[in-house]
Amino acid sequence: MARRWVANFLLAWWNAEALGGFDIADLFAVDREVSEDMATMFTYLAREEDAVYPTDYRGEIESIIKRWRPEKV
């Protein structure tokens, strides 16, 4: 079940406008380890001066889109 919230998080980072945003309350739905990983990413992204996207993982992101947002493919 937590996979859906992780997918929402990653897809919001990739393109929130096209793929949907991430509801911060979804942090309550994931276990502590996953929520800490998400917090690490929030902190990392907040410290960057320019936008950072997971472009090195494009293939994996596209697989997540196919699985969780098939209507967007």
Secondary structure, 3 states (H helix, E strand, C coil): CHHHHHHHHHHHHHHHHHHCCCCHHHHHHCCHHHHHHHHHHHHHHHHCCCCCCCHHHHHHHHHHHHHHCHHHC
